[in-house]
Amino acid sequence: MSDEVLRVVTDALTAAEVEQVVPAGAVRVDGTVEPLVSWLRVWDWSPVLPEMLLDGFGPLLAAVCRLRQAGPLAAAAALAGAPDAGATGCATVLQRLVATDPGAWTADIPAMLAALILPELGAFYLAAAAAAVRRPEAFPAGPAEPVLAALALSRALPAPADPHVPDAGEYAGRAWSGLLTFVWRTGGGLGGDLLAVLDRLHAFAELLTRPAAAPPIAATPAAALPPAGRAAGQVRELPAGLLESHPAVRALDCLLDYAAGRARGDVLDLAAAVLAARGGDEAVAGAGAFRVVHALLTGHDDLLGEPVSAWRELAAGPGGAEAASGFLGYLALVTSMRPVDRTAVDTERVWWTAALEAGLPPGALAGAGRFAAALPDEVWLPLARRSAAHTPAQEDAGRVAERAAAHPRARDALLLAAHLLTRPASEGAYDGDVRRHARTLLRAAEVLPAPERPAETAQLRRALVEAGEVDLAGAPSAAG
């Protein structure tokens, strides 16, 4: 190694020689030609070179240090002055630039944002910086400043409009959500800025506690409609069908991620309010329901209040039946996952029973079908039968019917299958899997001795015939 070093580190340089190649006021020079390419190599190796090899290179190291420190700001100013500044292609340029030297590019966040001028460039830059957060030299002053800057940009920029075409709003959201995910999960801190960050996240997420805005009427004059491209932080009501990349949904997810393991009752209360107002919105439910259910199973039994009242409140909002069904499905899903930190013993039975007693609208119990992969038979069968009587179109209906088919002596199983047979598929045909498993159940019940055969066997036969299994219309082949 010493021979190679000596070939690069030749004779000591005078200040005049360095000034000729790297003038004092230069912020950009061609580092691909000699002698600067070799000088830059000296700079790269300087932290590990013996002091005797660096004797006499003080002017060179000072000049390259000055050049390297000025580089990111100069590049930022050049980007801001480009004809296509703000185009999404600049995001790729900034990502590559930041990745070359994250320490230099994240050393002074306010100066960089000032040099970039445009909020779009600021969003691209902060997303590129966030992508380098795992590099040890990145963010020497800590992550709080870029998080707050990115949150401010998300408030100022229009919310992401297309999940397939990232825009500035998408990049701003990626920046703060990526940085916060790293902070929460590595135990890093935001210092005295934590409360400010949480307040801004709450401000975004609380928009989801309001019912969805009604869609505009086609005949409404254009002047009466909200201006196109309104910034995410300037709206009072959000529409239904939000993207997962919307700042409000991202903020809720970040808050719930922060609350995990911290017993943050205020965050869980917020999530419960969001579900009550927007539980039928898939992106919102995906962000909140899983964590709320997990909290119910891990010691926060009173999080949503009295169960029957909570179901009624959830179903009373826009898309109430879908909201209730979705939450019930998440309750089943988390139960089937058997979380290791679970402390509550009977939560799912209590909440499923409460849903049956709450007088929910038609369709609200479809999510109960997901319980087919959870709970013991003696708990599952009566609750599943009641749920199918209320909402025949159960989710995972084939699996529900398959599990019921294993219990030909149980009246609840026979009635459950009969209820499922009234579930039409989207094109009007009955579910083939349900019919197949129902026939299996019927055959198993009909071969039982008459004293052991449930009276509901005849009801299941009739339901199969009405579902299209006309070959069963004849007399049953019952064993005596």
Secondary structure, 3 states (H helix, E strand, C coil): CHHHHHHHCCCCCCHHHHHHHCCCCCCCCCCCCCCHHHHHHHHHHCCCCCHHHHCCCHHHHHHHHHHHHHHHHHHHHHHHCCCCCCCCHHHHHHHHHHHHCHHHHCCCHHHHHHHHCCHHHHHHHHHHHHHCCCCCCCCCCCCHHHHHHHHHHHHHCECCCCCCCCCHHHHHHHHHHHHHHHHHHHCCCCHHHHHHHHHHHHHHHHHHHCCCCCCCCCCCCHHHCCCCCCEHHHCCCCCCCCCCCCHHHHHHHHHHHHHCCCCCHHHHHHHHHHHHHHCCCHHHHHHHHHHHHHHHHCCCCCCCCCHHHHHHHHHHCCCHHHHHHHHHHHHHHHHHHCCCCCCCCCHHHHHHHHHHHCCCCCCCCHHHHHHHHCCCHHHHHHHHHHHHHHCCCCCCHHHHHHHHCCCCCCHHHHHHHHHHCCCECCCCCECHHHHHHHHHHHHHHHCCCHHHCCCHHHHHHHHHHHCCCHHHHCCCCCCC
